[in-house]
Amino acid sequence: MALPEIQITTVLAIGADVEPALAGAKNRRLAGFAIRESAAAAAVGRLLHGATVTAGRQFYAATYAASARDSMWFGEKGLGIPNGVSVDWVSGAFDLTLVWFDDPTALNK
């Protein structure tokens, strides 16, 4: 079986809600992400599984001091995100990089 192609989506200087930051698909998996405060001031936001902030379910809360960063890896199977990923912006600014893939075996389930 061939390995799925890894994709990277980057959203820079988030200063408002992003709906969606990554569109959903039945077989879409989030392998991981990196997030970095980008305006030399505190930043607060949430990552949600969902096409919109209102409909999304939080899977990560971000509260960062100036110039802080973090990353998370969900392993080779990834985290299922059939409804996509949205960003609920609260304050400050941050850059977000999403690492994802479409699992071809999930289409048959």
N, CA, C and O atoms as a GROMACS GRO file, in nm:
protein
  436
    1MET      N    1   0.084  -0.117   0.000
    1MET     CA    2   0.000   0.000   0.000
    1MET      C    3   0.089   0.124   0.000
    1MET      O    4   0.185   0.132   0.076
    2ALA      N    5   0.057   0.220  -0.085
    2ALA     CA    6   0.133   0.345  -0.092
    2ALA      C    7   0.099   0.435   0.027
    2ALA      O    8  -0.014   0.436   0.076
    3LEU      N    9   0.198   0.508   0.070
    3LEU     CA   10   0.176   0.604   0.179
    3LEU      C   11   0.102   0.725   0.126
    3LEU      O   12   0.122   0.765   0.011
    4PRO      N   13   0.015   0.786   0.208
    4PRO     CA   14  -0.056   0.905   0.162
    4PRO      C   15   0.040   1.023   0.148
    4PRO      O   16   0.141   1.030   0.217
    5GLU      N   17   0.007   1.114   0.059
    5GLU     CA   18   0.088   1.233   0.038
    5GLU      C   19   0.060   1.333   0.149
    5GLU      O   20  -0.055   1.370   0.174
    6ILE      N   21   0.165   1.378   0.215
    6ILE     CA   22   0.154   1.476   0.323
    6ILE      C   23   0.134   1.614   0.262
    6ILE      O   24   0.203   1.651   0.167
    7GLN      N   25   0.042   1.691   0.318
    7GLN     CA   26   0.013   1.828   0.273
    7GLN      C   27   0.040   1.924   0.388
    7GLN      O   28   0.030   1.887   0.504
    8ILE      N   29   0.074   2.047   0.354
    8ILE     CA   30   0.097   2.149   0.455
    8ILE      C   31   0.015   2.272   0.418
    8ILE      O   32   0.021   2.320   0.305
    9THR      N   33  -0.061   2.322   0.515
    9THR     CA   34  -0.138   2.445   0.498
    9THR      C   35  -0.092   2.542   0.605
    9THR      O   36  -0.092   2.509   0.724
   10THR      N   37  -0.054   2.662   0.564
   10THR     CA   38  -0.008   2.764   0.658
   10THR      C   39  -0.098   2.886   0.651
   10THR      O   40  -0.131   2.934   0.542
   11VAL      N   41  -0.139   2.936   0.767
   11VAL     CA   42  -0.217   3.058   0.778
   11VAL      C   43  -0.135   3.154   0.862
   11VAL      O   44  -0.107   3.127   0.979
   12LEU      N   45  -0.095   3.268   0.803
   12LEU     CA   46  -0.006   3.362   0.871
   12LEU      C   47  -0.083   3.477   0.934
   12LEU      O   48  -0.188   3.519   0.884
   13ALA      N   49  -0.030   3.528   1.044
   13ALA     CA   50  -0.080   3.648   1.112
   13ALA      C   51  -0.231   3.642   1.137
   13ALA      O   52  -0.304   3.734   1.100
   14ILE      N   53  -0.276   3.534   1.198
   14ILE     CA   54  -0.419   3.520   1.229
   14ILE      C   55  -0.457   3.627   1.330
   14ILE      O   56  -0.400   3.635   1.439
   15GLY      N   57  -0.554   3.708   1.292
   15GLY     CA   58  -0.602   3.815   1.379
   15GLY      C   59  -0.754   3.822   1.376
   15GLY      O   60  -0.812   3.923   1.416
   16ALA      N   61  -0.818   3.715   1.329
   16ALA     CA   62  -0.964   3.704   1.323
   16ALA      C   63  -0.996   3.556   1.310
   16ALA      O   64  -0.907   3.475   1.283
   17ASP      N   65  -1.122   3.519   1.329
   17ASP     CA   66  -1.162   3.379   1.310
   17ASP      C   67  -1.130   3.336   1.167
   17ASP      O   68  -1.142   3.415   1.074
   18VAL      N   69  -1.089   3.210   1.150
   18VAL     CA   70  -1.063   3.153   1.019
   18VAL      C   71  -1.154   3.032   1.005
   18VAL      O   72  -1.138   2.932   1.076
   19GLU      N   73  -1.250   3.040   0.912
   19GLU     CA   74  -1.351   2.936   0.897
   19GLU      C   75  -1.363   2.891   0.751
   19GLU      O   76  -1.414   2.967   0.670
   20PRO      N   77  -1.319   2.777   0.715
   20PRO     CA   78  -1.225   2.690   0.788
   20PRO      C   79  -1.082   2.726   0.750
   20PRO      O   80  -1.057   2.784   0.645
   21ALA      N   81  -0.989   2.690   0.836
   21ALA     CA   82  -0.847   2.702   0.804
   21ALA      C   83  -0.807   2.587   0.712
   21ALA      O   84  -0.714   2.598   0.632
   22LEU      N   85  -0.879   2.476   0.725
   22LEU     CA   86  -0.858   2.359   0.640
   22LEU      C   87  -0.994   2.295   0.616
   22LEU      O   88  -1.065   2.261   0.711
   23ALA      N   89  -1.030   2.279   0.490
   23ALA     CA   90  -1.159   2.218   0.456
   23ALA      C   91  -1.161   2.070   0.496
   23ALA      O   92  -1.057   2.004   0.497
   24GLY      N   93  -1.277   2.021   0.529
   24GLY     CA   94  -1.292   1.882   0.569
   24GLY      C   95  -1.311   1.789   0.450
   24GLY      O   96  -1.342   1.834   0.339
   25ALA      N   97  -1.292   1.661   0.474
   25ALA     CA   98  -1.319   1.554   0.378
   25ALA      C   99  -1.335   1.426   0.459
   25ALA      O  100  -1.275   1.412   0.565
   26LYS      N  101  -1.414   1.334   0.408
   26LYS     CA  102  -1.443   1.210   0.482
   26LYS      C  103  -1.315   1.140   0.529
   26LYS      O  104  -1.312   1.084   0.638
   27ASN      N  105  -1.212   1.143   0.447
   27ASN     CA  106  -1.089   1.069   0.477
   27ASN      C  107  -0.975   1.159   0.523
   27ASN      O  108  -0.860   1.113   0.528
   28ARG      N  109  -1.002   1.283   0.558
   28ARG     CA  110  -0.896   1.377   0.596
   28ARG      C  111  -0.849   1.351   0.739
   28ARG      O  112  -0.929   1.328   0.830
   29ARG      N  113  -0.716   1.355   0.758
   29ARG     CA  114  -0.653   1.331   0.888
   29ARG      C  115  -0.553   1.443   0.915
   29ARG      O  116  -0.477   1.483   0.827
   30LEU      N  117  -0.553   1.493   1.037
   30LEU     CA  118  -0.456   1.594   1.080
   30LEU      C  119  -0.341   1.522   1.147
   30LEU      O  120  -0.359   1.461   1.252
   31ALA      N  121  -0.222   1.529   1.086
   31ALA     CA  122  -0.105   1.462   1.142
   31ALA      C  123  -0.044   1.542   1.256
   31ALA      O  124   0.012   1.486   1.350
   32GLY      N  125  -0.055   1.675   1.248
   32GLY     CA  126   0.000   1.759   1.352
   32GLY      C  127  -0.012   1.905   1.314
   32GLY      O  128  -0.064   1.939   1.208
   33PHE      N  129   0.038   1.991   1.402
   33PHE     CA  130   0.037   2.134   1.374
   33PHE      C  131   0.147   2.203   1.452
   33PHE      O  132   0.199   2.150   1.550
   34ALA      N  133   0.181   2.322   1.407
   34ALA     CA  134   0.273   2.411   1.478
   34ALA      C  135   0.207   2.547   1.484
   34ALA      O  136   0.143   2.591   1.388
   35ILE      N  137   0.222   2.614   1.598
   35ILE     CA  138   0.159   2.744   1.617
   35ILE      C  139   0.263   2.835   1.683
   35ILE      O  140   0.338   2.792   1.770
   36ARG      N  141   0.265   2.962   1.639
   36ARG     CA  142   0.366   3.056   1.688
   36ARG      C  143   0.304   3.194   1.701
   36ARG      O  144   0.240   3.243   1.608
   37GLU      N  145   0.325   3.256   1.815
   37GLU     CA  146   0.280   3.395   1.833
   37GLU      C  147   0.363   3.481   1.738
   37GLU      O  148   0.484   3.463   1.728
   38SER      N  149   0.299   3.576   1.667
   38SER     CA  150   0.370   3.646   1.560
   38SER      C  151   0.369   3.798   1.568
   38SER      O  152   0.411   3.864   1.473
   39ALA      N  153   0.324   3.856   1.678
   39ALA     CA  154   0.317   4.003   1.686
   39ALA      C  155   0.388   4.059   1.809
   39ALA      O  156   0.365   4.174   1.845
   40ALA      N  157   0.474   3.980   1.873
   40ALA     CA  158   0.549   4.023   1.991
   40ALA      C  159   0.458   4.070   2.105
   40ALA      O  160   0.492   4.162   2.179
   41ALA      N  161   0.343   4.006   2.118
   41ALA     CA  162   0.248   4.034   2.226
   41ALA      C  163   0.173   3.905   2.255
   41ALA      O  164   0.176   3.813   2.173
   42ALA      N  165   0.106   3.897   2.366
   42ALA     CA  166   0.031   3.776   2.402
   42ALA      C  167  -0.075   3.745   2.296
   42ALA      O  168  -0.130   3.835   2.234
   43ALA      N  169  -0.102   3.616   2.276
   43ALA     CA  170  -0.203   3.572   2.180
   43ALA      C  171  -0.287   3.461   2.242
   43ALA      O  172  -0.235   3.378   2.317
   44VAL      N  173  -0.416   3.460   2.210
   44VAL     CA  174  -0.508   3.358   2.260
   44VAL      C  175  -0.599   3.315   2.147
   44VAL      O  176  -0.650   3.398   2.072
   45GLY      N  177  -0.619   3.185   2.133
   45GLY     CA  178  -0.709   3.131   2.032
   45GLY      C  179  -0.737   2.984   2.059
   45GLY      O  180  -0.679   2.924   2.149
   46ARG      N  181  -0.826   2.926   1.979
   46ARG     CA  182  -0.861   2.785   1.992
   46ARG      C  183  -0.864   2.721   1.854
   46ARG      O  184  -0.905   2.785   1.757
   47LEU      N  185  -0.821   2.595   1.846
   47LEU     CA  186  -0.836   2.517   1.724
   47LEU      C  187  -0.956   2.427   1.742
   47LEU      O  188  -0.973   2.363   1.846
   48LEU      N  189  -1.039   2.422   1.638
   48LEU     CA  190  -1.165   2.349   1.647
   48LEU      C  191  -1.180   2.252   1.531
   48LEU      O  192  -1.138   2.281   1.419
   49HIS      N  193  -1.238   2.136   1.558
   49HIS     CA  194  -1.278   2.044   1.451
   49HIS      C  195  -1.415   2.088   1.406
   49HIS      O  196  -1.515   2.067   1.475
   50GLY      N  197  -1.421   2.148   1.288
   50GLY     CA  198  -1.547   2.195   1.235
   50GLY      C  199  -1.526   2.299   1.127
   50GLY      O  200  -1.422   2.364   1.123
   51ALA      N  201  -1.624   2.314   1.039
   51ALA     CA  202  -1.614   2.410   0.930
   51ALA      C  203  -1.631   2.553   0.976
   51ALA      O  204  -1.590   2.646   0.907
   52THR      N  205  -1.693   2.572   1.094
   52THR     CA  206  -1.711   2.706   1.149
   52THR      C  207  -1.677   2.703   1.298
   52THR      O  208  -1.674   2.598   1.361
   53VAL      N  209  -1.653   2.821   1.352
   53VAL     CA  210  -1.624   2.833   1.496
   53VAL      C  211  -1.748   2.793   1.576
   53VAL      O  212  -1.736   2.725   1.678
   54THR      N  213  -1.864   2.835   1.531
   54THR     CA  214  -1.988   2.805   1.602
   54THR      C  215  -2.016   2.655   1.609
   54THR      O  216  -2.060   2.605   1.712
   55ALA      N  217  -1.992   2.584   1.500
   55ALA     CA  218  -2.023   2.441   1.494
   55ALA      C  219  -1.907   2.352   1.538
   55ALA      O  220  -1.925   2.232   1.555
   56GLY      N  221  -1.789   2.411   1.557
   56GLY     CA  222  -1.670   2.331   1.586
   56GLY      C  223  -1.661   2.284   1.730
   56GLY      O  224  -1.723   2.338   1.821
   57ARG      N  225  -1.579   2.180   1.748
   57ARG     CA  226  -1.550   2.124   1.880
   57ARG      C  227  -1.401   2.145   1.907
   57ARG      O  228  -1.317   2.101   1.829
   58GLN      N  229  -1.369   2.209   2.017
   58GLN     CA  230  -1.230   2.243   2.049
   58GLN      C  231  -1.144   2.119   2.068
   58GLN      O  232  -1.185   2.024   2.136
   59PHE      N  233  -1.024   2.120   2.008
   59PHE     CA  234  -0.928   2.015   2.037
   59PHE      C  235  -0.794   2.072   2.085
   59PHE      O  236  -0.704   1.997   2.123
   60TYR      N  237  -0.780   2.206   2.083
   60TYR     CA  238  -0.657   2.267   2.134
   60TYR      C  239  -0.686   2.412   2.170
   60TYR      O  240  -0.749   2.485   2.094
   61ALA      N  241  -0.639   2.453   2.288
   61ALA     CA  242  -0.650   2.592   2.331
   61ALA      C  243  -0.510   2.651   2.336
   61ALA      O  244  -0.419   2.591   2.393
   62ALA      N  245  -0.493   2.768   2.275
   62ALA     CA  246  -0.363   2.832   2.267
   62ALA      C  247  -0.363   2.962   2.345
   62ALA      O  248  -0.442   3.052   2.317
   63THR      N  249  -0.273   2.973   2.443
   63THR     CA  250  -0.252   3.097   2.516
   63THR      C  251  -0.101   3.116   2.522
   63THR      O  252  -0.031   3.040   2.590
   64TYR      N  253  -0.051   3.216   2.451
   64TYR     CA  254   0.092   3.232   2.435
   64TYR      C  255   0.141   3.369   2.476
   64TYR      O  256   0.075   3.470   2.449
   65ALA      N  257   0.255   3.373   2.542
   65ALA     CA  258   0.327   3.498   2.567
   65ALA      C  259   0.394   3.540   2.437
   65ALA      O  260   0.397   3.464   2.340
   66ALA      N  261   0.447   3.660   2.434
   66ALA     CA  262   0.515   3.710   2.315
   66ALA      C  263   0.623   3.613   2.269
   66ALA      O  264   0.703   3.564   2.348
   67SER      N  265   0.624   3.585   2.138
   67SER     CA  266   0.725   3.501   2.071
   67SER      C  267   0.722   3.354   2.112
   67SER      O  268   0.815   3.281   2.080
   68ALA      N  269   0.619   3.309   2.182
   68ALA     CA  270   0.608   3.168   2.222
   68ALA      C  271   0.565   3.083   2.104
   68ALA      O  272   0.511   3.134   2.006
   69ARG      N  273   0.589   2.953   2.114
   69ARG     CA  274   0.550   2.859   2.008
   69ARG      C  275   0.522   2.722   2.068
   69ARG      O  276   0.564   2.692   2.180
   70ASP      N  277   0.451   2.641   1.993
   70ASP     CA  278   0.418   2.506   2.037
   70ASP      C  279   0.389   2.422   1.914
   70ASP      O  280   0.363   2.476   1.806
   71SER      N  281   0.392   2.292   1.930
   71SER     CA  282   0.354   2.202   1.822
   71SER      C  283   0.298   2.075   1.883
   71SER      O  284   0.322   2.044   2.000
   72MET      N  285   0.221   2.003   1.803
   72MET     CA  286   0.162   1.879   1.849
   72MET      C  287   0.160   1.782   1.731
   72MET      O  288   0.132   1.822   1.618
   73TRP      N  289   0.191   1.656   1.758
   73TRP     CA  290   0.193   1.552   1.657
   73TRP      C  291   0.094   1.444   1.700
   73TRP      O  292   0.097   1.399   1.814
   74PHE      N  293   0.007   1.402   1.610
   74PHE     CA  294  -0.095   1.303   1.642
   74PHE      C  295  -0.058   1.163   1.597
   74PHE      O  296  -0.141   1.072   1.603
   75GLY      N  297   0.064   1.143   1.552
   75GLY     CA  298   0.108   1.010   1.513
   75GLY      C  299   0.074   0.978   1.368
   75GLY      O  300   0.010   1.057   1.299
   76GLU      N  301   0.120   0.863   1.325
   76GLU     CA  302   0.107   0.827   1.183
   76GLU      C  303  -0.037   0.809   1.137
   76GLU      O  304  -0.064   0.821   1.018
   77LYS      N  305  -0.130   0.780   1.228
   77LYS     CA  306  -0.270   0.765   1.189
   77LYS      C  307  -0.343   0.899   1.189
   77LYS      O  308  -0.448   0.912   1.125
   78GLY      N  309  -0.289   0.997   1.259
   78GLY     CA  310  -0.348   1.130   1.261
   78GLY      C  311  -0.480   1.136   1.337
   78GLY      O  312  -0.528   1.036   1.390
   79LEU      N  313  -0.536   1.255   1.339
   79LEU     CA  314  -0.664   1.283   1.404
   79LEU      C  315  -0.768   1.306   1.296
   79LEU      O  316  -0.749   1.392   1.209
   80GLY      N  317  -0.875   1.231   1.298
   80GLY     CA  318  -0.980   1.246   1.196
   80GLY      C  319  -1.042   1.385   1.200
   80GLY      O  320  -1.086   1.430   1.306
   81ILE      N  321  -1.048   1.452   1.086
   81ILE     CA  322  -1.107   1.585   1.078
   81ILE      C  323  -1.201   1.595   0.956
   81ILE      O  324  -1.180   1.679   0.869
   82PRO      N  325  -1.304   1.510   0.950
   82PRO     CA  326  -1.392   1.513   0.834
   82PRO      C  327  -1.467   1.644   0.818
   82PRO      O  328  -1.514   1.675   0.708
   83ASN      N  329  -1.479   1.723   0.924
   83ASN     CA  330  -1.548   1.852   0.915
   83ASN      C  331  -1.452   1.970   0.902
   83ASN      O  332  -1.496   2.085   0.901
   84GLY      N  333  -1.323   1.943   0.892
   84GLY     CA  334  -1.224   2.048   0.874
   84GLY      C  335  -1.173   2.102   1.006
   84GLY      O  336  -1.206   2.052   1.114
   85VAL      N  337  -1.091   2.208   0.996
   85VAL     CA  338  -1.032   2.274   1.112
   85VAL      C  339  -1.061   2.424   1.100
   85VAL      O  340  -1.036   2.484   0.995
   86SER      N  341  -1.111   2.483   1.206
   86SER     CA  342  -1.133   2.628   1.212
   86SER      C  343  -1.055   2.685   1.328
   86SER      O  344  -1.017   2.614   1.421
   87VAL      N  345  -1.031   2.817   1.322
   87VAL     CA  346  -0.959   2.887   1.427
   87VAL      C  347  -1.052   2.989   1.490
   87VAL      O  348  -1.108   3.074   1.421
   88ASP      N  349  -1.068   2.979   1.621
   88ASP     CA  350  -1.143   3.078   1.699
   88ASP      C  351  -1.041   3.174   1.757
   88ASP      O  352  -0.976   3.144   1.857
   89TRP      N  353  -1.027   3.290   1.694
   89TRP     CA  354  -0.931   3.391   1.738
   89TRP      C  355  -0.990   3.468   1.854
   89TRP      O  356  -1.108   3.505   1.851
   90VAL      N  357  -0.910   3.494   1.959
   90VAL     CA  358  -0.953   3.572   2.074
   90VAL      C  359  -0.876   3.702   2.083
   90VAL      O  360  -0.936   3.809   2.093
   91SER      N  361  -0.741   3.695   2.079
   91SER     CA  362  -0.661   3.816   2.087
   91SER      C  363  -0.521   3.791   2.033
   91SER      O  364  -0.479   3.676   2.017
   92GLY      N  365  -0.449   3.900   2.004
   92GLY     CA  366  -0.312   3.888   1.954
   92GLY      C  367  -0.308   3.841   1.811
   92GLY      O  368  -0.405   3.856   1.736
   93ALA      N  369  -0.195   3.784   1.772
   93ALA     CA  370  -0.179   3.730   1.636
   93ALA      C  371  -0.088   3.608   1.644
   93ALA      O  372   0.006   3.604   1.724
   94PHE      N  373  -0.115   3.509   1.559
   94PHE     CA  374  -0.030   3.390   1.557
   94PHE      C  375  -0.032   3.328   1.418
   94PHE      O  376  -0.126   3.347   1.341
   95ASP      N  377   0.073   3.254   1.389
   95ASP     CA  378   0.086   3.178   1.265
   95ASP      C  379   0.053   3.033   1.296
   95ASP      O  380   0.088   2.982   1.402
   96LEU      N  381  -0.014   2.966   1.203
   96LEU     CA  382  -0.054   2.827   1.221
   96LEU      C  383  -0.013   2.747   1.098
   96LEU      O  384  -0.042   2.787   0.986
   97THR      N  385   0.053   2.635   1.120
   97THR     CA  386   0.086   2.542   1.013
   97THR      C  387   0.020   2.409   1.045
   97THR      O  388   0.044   2.350   1.151
   98LEU      N  389  -0.064   2.361   0.953
   98LEU     CA  390  -0.133   2.233   0.968
   98LEU      C  391  -0.068   2.130   0.876
   98LEU      O  392  -0.046   2.157   0.758
   99VAL      N  393  -0.036   2.012   0.930
   99VAL     CA  394   0.021   1.902   0.852
   99VAL      C  395  -0.087   1.796   0.843
   99VAL      O  396  -0.133   1.744   0.946
  100TRP      N  397  -0.129   1.762   0.721
  100TRP     CA  398  -0.245   1.674   0.704
  100TRP      C  399  -0.228   1.583   0.584
  100TRP      O  400  -0.139   1.602   0.500
  101PHE      N  401  -0.316   1.483   0.577
  101PHE     CA  402  -0.317   1.392   0.462
  101PHE      C  403  -0.458   1.335   0.446
  101PHE      O  404  -0.538   1.335   0.539
  102ASP      N  405  -0.485   1.288   0.326
  102ASP     CA  406  -0.610   1.217   0.298
  102ASP      C  407  -0.578   1.068   0.294
  102ASP      O  408  -0.495   1.023   0.215
  103ASP      N  409  -0.645   0.992   0.380
  103ASP     CA  410  -0.622   0.848   0.394
  103ASP      C  411  -0.706   0.774   0.290
  103ASP      O  412  -0.828   0.770   0.303
  104PRO      N  413  -0.642   0.716   0.189
  104PRO     CA  414  -0.720   0.648   0.085
  104PRO      C  415  -0.799   0.527   0.135
  104PRO      O  416  -0.900   0.490   0.075
  105THR      N  417  -0.755   0.465   0.244
  105THR     CA  418  -0.826   0.348   0.296
  105THR      C  419  -0.957   0.387   0.362
  105THR      O  420  -1.047   0.304   0.373
  106ALA      N  421  -0.970   0.512   0.408
  106ALA     CA  422  -1.091   0.557   0.477
  106ALA      C  423  -1.209   0.575   0.383
  106ALA      O  424  -1.324   0.577   0.427
  107LEU      N  425  -1.183   0.588   0.254
  107LEU     CA  426  -1.293   0.607   0.157
  107LEU      C  427  -1.380   0.483   0.144
  107LEU      O  428  -1.496   0.492   0.104
  108ASN      N  429  -1.325   0.368   0.178
  108ASN     CA  430  -1.400   0.242   0.164
  108ASN      C  431  -1.473   0.202   0.289
  108ASN      O  432  -1.533   0.095   0.292
  109LYS      N  433  -1.472   0.285   0.392
  109LYS     CA  434  -1.534   0.249   0.520
  109LYS      C  435  -1.668   0.312   0.532
  109LYS      O  436  -1.736   0.293   0.633
   0.00000   0.00000   0.00000
